[in-house]
Amino acid sequence: MSSNLPVPRSAVPIGIDDPVVKARTELKAALAAIEEKANVPRRVSRATDEGIAKARTFVRRNPALGVAAVIASAAVVGAVVWGVVRAYTR
């Protein structure tokens, strides 16, 4: 009884009868889940890629608002840098 649906790396397939194979599969799934959770650079990379994709979609739908958002964020970054430098030089 096998289905063609993709199984996540951290899932244990149903229908394993051998206890040794089942234990190994559960261990492998647990280690994969730990790796997914603990691999911060990969998670940051995925979140960054998703954010970039959302930003590109937003800019494609609203180019004027995209330009305004870039200008506003540049102004905020400039103000923060100016404030930090001014506080440091005092």
C-alpha positions, 0 to 999 in steps of 0.5 A, a space after each residue: 500500500 504505497 501512494 505516490 504522494 511525496 513524503 517529507 523527510 521528517 515523516 515516517 511512512 505508514 506500513 512498516 512492519 519490521 520493528 528494526 526498520 521502523 526504529 531506523 526510519 523513526 530515528 532518521 526522521 527525527 534527525 532530519 527534523 532536528 537538522 531542519 530546525 537547527 540549521 539556522 542559515 538554511 532557514 534564514 536563506 529560505 525566509 530571505 528568498 520568500 521575502 524577495 519573491 514577495 517584494 518582487 511580486 509587490 513591485 510588479 503589481 504596484 511599481 510606483 509604491 515599490 519605488 516609494 517603499 525603496 525611497 522611504 526605507 533608504 531615508 529611514 536607514 540614512 536617518 538611523 545612520 546619521 543619528 548613530 554617528 551624531 550620538 557617537 561624535 558627541 
